[in-house]
Amino acid sequence: MLIGKKGFAGLLLGSLLLTTACGSNGGNGGSEGAATGSEGQSPSASESPVASPSETPAPQAPVTIEFWYGLGGKLGENMQTLIDKFNASQQEVIVKPVVQADYSETGKKLQAAIASGDVPAAVLSSNVDWARKGYYASIDDLIAANSDFNAADVIPTFLEQGKVDGKQYFLPMYGTTQVMYYSKEALEKNGIKAENLTTWEALGEAAAKMTVKSGGKTTFYGWEPMWGADNMIDATLSKGGSILSEDGKTVTIDSAEWIDTWEQFRKWIHEDQIMRIHYGGQGWEYWYKTIDDVMKGNAAGYTGSSGDQGDLDFTKLAAMEQPGWEGVGEGKPVASAIQAGIPAKASPEQQQAAFKWFSFFMSPENTAFWSMNTGYIAVRQSALDDPAFVEYSAANPQSTIPLKQAAHASEPFQDPTGGKINDALKIAADKVQISNVPAAEALKEAKATAQRELDKLK
């Protein structure tokens, strides 16, 4: 799925991605002039010039690498802050940011770069299938050679998500999970307490109460689920659904848990019209339209990423965990790591430079900075005890919601088909959310497609 929100970079000129050679490095600097032999004569080719004791070796030029990522808005600003901080902190590596519209575009651009052989050294992107095909470099040796990295301090579930067939290919830059943001004014106006919205049934009732209609049209929505399959998958997992059977041989996305959950969302959106979604547009445009509805008083709340917190005004909004279902238990939405990798075609020198940058970003101080300024989850356990982070959390209680939810979250689905099952779910979600297709019909079609792809692996 990846997740994790992200930011909207706007319309990017394609030439931005093509103007510089990917992952170039500065090479080694040479001496400023040729050394001379005795009596001022130039040495012969067979002689080796000897530097005088007063001379010092010419400094080695820094390695310049490109870092590709699909972040904009506040996220992009915070990423630029850390890149600038890294570049100023040492002389060995220079990171050049190359921004795409979103995570998906980063993957597409990387695919083209891999095909051409002209790759960046560092990307905020991960792909299990590509790792197995050798497109990404294993970083186990880099971790082993760096005693300061301290892999044991990285939150285990996040670090594990970067492993493919037992080898570490990706590093978690930050963690994410989808939480609920609501207008404090809207809930107070309708006498609704957030602490009582612990089930989807209760949220649906509250949304109906808060919805305002005029002339047969909804003018104020009680809730806005985010476009896409992710939050409906979260709700289904919370109801006990699964994507595959325990033996991994059967796709189970047409079970009662799936159909009942997705049909409820379809009803809320299309029949009751107490919820709506924004979809389409450039990059993360739909995401920011959803946020704006709540910020501008056109909706009571929405389901979004923990990473939205850097863009929200918490004098008006507050956060809560995703609900569960009556008779089932607390919510079990996915908590996943947004991961970075190193393309295998990058030179050894570039790979070492990329790892140095990743290590800097993941340091306790910087992962805490990222969490405080974006709402994403810090990836190092020691960061959670950082005095600045503790103080910040006390003053900003919304920042603790993703951490609390992650404690009982589901692990992200590892698609054995290289993304075909996830693609089928995305198509089914569009049918339900946009086209008002009954959930049973959309999910049965998706199951048939996904099962065919899964059977090809036998």
Protein Blocks (a to p, Z undefined) as FASTA:
>chain_A
ZZaidddebjadfklmmmpcghiaebjaddfbdcddehhiacdfkbccdddfkbccdddd
ddddddddddehjllmmmmmmmmmmmmmpckbccdddddfblmlmmmmmmmmmmnopacf
bdcdddfklmmnopaccfklmmmmmmklommlpcfklmmmmpgehiafbdcfbdcddddd
ddfklmmmnopafklmmbfklmmmmmmmmpcceehiafbdfbdcdedjklmmmmmmmnop
afbdfkopaccklbfklmmmmmmmmmmmmmnopaccdeejehjlmmmmmmmmmmnopafb
dcddfklmmmpcfklbccddddddehibpcdddcddddddddfkbcfklmmmmmmmmmmm
mpmklmmmmmmmnopacfbfklmmgmklmmmmmmmmmlmmmmmmmmmcccddddfkoomm
mmmmmmmmmmmmmnopafklmmmmmmmmmmmmmmmmZZ
